[in-house]
Each structure stands twice: as structure tokens, then as C-alpha cells.
Amino acid sequence: MKGYEENGAPVPALTTFAGLYEHAKEMNNRPPFDLPPLWEKRKSHLDMNTPFNFVSTCDIIGGTPAARW
């Protein structure tokens, strides 16, 4: 896995729970960036440095010949 650049800004390969909550707050917890109430309630039980999501540069287009039309 590795990050990439978007509009000249680096996009890291991994996001964390801290980033998830920060982004939701930046977006005023409005859809589609709002978090379920249980996630807010249990926030203090999480390690904020735990990876939550990732990006990759894998080429996933194609599939098997049988899957192509």
C-alpha cells in the first residue's frame, strides 16, 4: 500500500479512527459524514491510532474472461 497525491496534497495510505472523527467534526456531522450515535458513545473505548481504512494502487479492473460481456 502507498498513498498518493490529489490536487498537490498528499493522501496517506492509511486513515485512523482519529481521522474519521476529525473529518466528521469538520463536516459538522452532516450526512454522509455523520457517525452513528453508538460510535460517538463508544469513542472513548477506541485507540484513536488504530488504522480504519486504506488506499492502494492495485489495478482491480478486468476480472475473468467469463465475467466480461
Secondary structure per residue as TSV (DSSP state, phi and psi in degrees):
chain	resnum	aa	ss	phi	psi
A	1	M	-	360.0	147.6
A	2	K	-	-155.9	155.5
A	3	G	-	-78.0	-173.4
A	4	Y	E	-151.9	178.3
A	5	E	E	-109.6	141.3
A	6	E	E	-135.0	120.8
A	7	N	T	53.8	37.6
A	8	G	T	79.9	-1.2
A	9	A	E	-107.3	138.4
A	10	P	E	-71.3	139.8
A	11	V	E	-113.9	114.5
A	12	P	-	-68.6	157.5
A	13	A	S	-68.1	-32.3
A	14	L	E	-119.7	144.0
A	15	T	E	-109.4	165.8
A	16	T	E	-126.7	171.1
A	17	F	H	-60.9	-35.5
A	18	A	H	-59.0	-44.9
A	19	G	H	-64.4	-37.0
A	20	L	H	-59.5	-50.2
A	21	Y	H	-68.6	-37.1
A	22	E	H	-63.5	-44.0
A	23	H	H	-65.2	-41.4
A	24	A	H	-60.6	-42.2
A	25	K	H	-65.1	-43.6
A	26	E	H	-58.4	-32.3
A	27	M	T	-94.0	15.5
A	28	N	T	55.5	30.4
A	29	N	T	51.7	34.0
A	30	R	-	-93.9	147.6
A	31	P	T	-55.9	141.5
A	32	P	T	-92.1	18.5
A	33	F	S	-100.8	4.6
A	34	D	-	-75.7	148.5
A	35	L	-	-107.4	149.5
A	36	P	-	-59.6	144.7
A	37	P	H	-52.8	-37.4
A	38	L	H	-63.7	-34.6
A	39	W	H	-65.6	-39.6
A	40	E	H	-66.5	-41.8
A	41	K	H	-63.7	-37.9
A	42	R	T	-95.4	6.1
A	43	K	G	-53.1	-41.2
A	44	S	G	-67.5	-12.1
A	45	H	G	-89.9	-4.0
A	46	L	S	-100.0	149.1
A	47	D	-	-85.6	111.7
A	48	M	T	-65.4	-14.1
A	49	N	T	-90.2	-1.0
A	50	T	S	-68.4	129.8
A	51	P	E	-59.4	139.2
A	52	F	E	-113.1	-36.3
A	53	N	E	-152.4	167.5
A	54	F	E	-148.2	162.6
A	55	V	-	-118.1	159.3
A	56	S	-	-149.1	169.7
A	57	T	-	-109.2	22.4
A	58	C	-	-65.9	138.6
A	59	D	-	-86.8	106.3
A	60	I	-	-108.3	10.6
A	61	I	-	-84.4	141.6
A	62	G	-	132.3	-81.3
A	63	G	-	83.5	-168.4
A	64	T	-	-87.9	156.3
A	65	P	G	-56.1	-34.0
A	66	A	G	-67.3	-24.1
A	67	A	G	-84.6	-13.6
A	68	R	-	-84.0	148.0
A	69	W	-	-91.0	360.0
